[in-house]
Amino acid sequence: MSAGSRRSLNSPEVLENYLRAADPPRWSLRLGEIDRGVARTRRHLAAEYEQLAREYPDDDAFAAAWTERLARWHFDAGLNELIEQHNDWFPIERQLPIDIRTRDYRLINGRSYRRPVLDAAWAAGEFPPRRA
């Protein structure tokens, strides 16, 4: 590093930008963890869903069994905590602009940045008790 570039690192703004560029931002790492956790949960739920579908060919019996299974399902509390952190901090970390009309952060590519927590209602939306 030359003497001129060392001096420029003494500026707080330049130093902050230098440090930010060193690693992926926390929001990016957190989203990767969330996406992997959601994919893992979907795989486990899909396996359970298929198993119950084989055990209960009757639609009403399957719906009752699946609803009961979801009510007892242990969703990853750590993953849900990450999702809540994402929902709280992502717009600040990304410096999202606020939509004056809605008084909420602007959509990203037409979608909200918010992620749903994983619970029985989320799982029932992903894997409905009533088969199509």
C-alpha positions in Angstrom: 0.0 0.0 0.0 1.4 3.4 -0.9 1.8 6.3 1.5 -1.0 8.2 -0.4 -3.5 5.4 0.0 -2.5 4.9 3.7 -3.3 8.5 4.3 -6.6 8.2 2.6 -7.6 5.4 5.0 -7.4 7.9 7.8 -10.6 9.5 6.6 -13.5 7.9 8.6 -15.7 7.7 5.5 -13.1 6.0 3.4 -12.2 3.6 6.2 -15.8 2.7 6.7 -16.3 1.9 3.0 -13.1 -0.1 3.0 -14.2 -2.2 5.9 -17.7 -2.7 4.5 -16.2 -4.0 1.2 -14.1 -6.7 3.1 -16.9 -9.2 3.7 -20.4 -9.8 2.5 -22.9 -7.5 4.3 -24.7 -9.1 7.3 -28.1 -8.8 5.6 -26.7 -10.9 2.7 -25.3 -13.6 5.0 -28.6 -13.7 7.0 -30.7 -14.1 3.8 -28.6 -17.0 2.7 -29.1 -18.7 6.1 -32.8 -18.0 5.9 -33.1 -19.4 2.4 -31.2 -22.6 3.3 -33.3 -23.0 6.5 -36.6 -22.5 4.6 -35.5 -25.0 1.9 -34.6 -27.5 4.6 -38.0 -27.1 6.3 -39.8 -27.4 3.0 -38.0 -30.7 2.3 -38.9 -32.1 5.7 -42.5 -31.0 5.4 -42.7 -32.4 1.9 -41.5 -35.8 3.1 -44.0 -35.8 5.9 -46.8 -34.7 3.6 -46.1 -37.5 1.1 -45.9 -40.1 3.9 -49.3 -39.0 5.3 -50.8 -38.9 1.8 -49.8 -42.6 1.4 -51.2 -43.5 4.9 -54.5 -41.6 4.4 -55.9 -41.9 0.9 -59.2 -40.4 2.1 -59.1 -36.6 1.7 -60.9 -35.8 5.0 -58.8 -38.2 7.0 -55.6 -36.8 5.4 -56.6 -33.2 6.1 -57.3 -34.0 9.8 -54.0 -35.9 10.2 -52.0 -33.2 8.4 -53.5 -30.4 10.4 -52.7 -32.3 13.6 -49.2 -32.9 12.5 -48.6 -29.2 11.7 -50.0 -28.2 15.1 -47.3 -30.5 16.8 -44.5 -29.6 14.3 -41.4 -28.1 15.9 -40.4 -25.2 13.7 -36.8 -24.0 14.1 -36.9 -21.2 16.7 -33.4 -20.0 15.6 -34.5 -19.7 12.0 -37.6 -17.8 13.0 -35.4 -15.5 15.1 -33.3 -14.8 12.0 -36.4 -14.1 10.0 -37.6 -11.6 12.6 -34.1 -10.0 12.6 -34.3 -9.7 8.8 -37.7 -8.1 8.9 -36.6 -5.6 11.6 -33.1 -4.7 10.2 -33.1 -5.3 6.4 -34.7 -2.0 5.3 -32.3 -0.1 7.6 -29.2 -2.1 6.5 -30.1 -1.6 2.8 -31.3 2.0 3.3 -34.6 1.3 1.6 -36.5 4.4 0.7 -39.9 4.9 2.3 -43.0 5.2 0.1 -44.8 8.4 1.3 -48.2 7.1 0.2 -48.1 3.8 2.2 -45.7 5.1 4.9 -43.8 1.8 4.6 -40.6 0.8 2.9 -40.8 0.5 -0.9 -41.2 -2.8 -2.5 -38.2 -4.6 -4.1 -39.1 -5.8 -7.6 -42.8 -5.5 -6.7 -42.4 -7.6 -3.5 -42.1 -6.9 0.2 -38.7 -7.5 1.8 -40.5 -9.2 4.7 -40.3 -12.9 5.2 -43.0 -14.9 6.9 -42.1 -16.7 10.1 -42.3 -20.5 9.8 -45.3 -21.8 11.7 -48.3 -24.1 11.1 -50.2 -21.4 9.1 -47.2 -20.9 6.8 -46.8 -24.7 6.4 -50.5 -25.1 5.6 -50.1 -22.5 2.9 -47.1 -24.3 1.4 -48.6 -27.8 1.8 -52.5 -27.4 2.0 -54.5 -29.9 4.1 -56.9 -30.1 1.2 -55.2 -31.8 -1.8 -56.0 -30.3 -5.1 
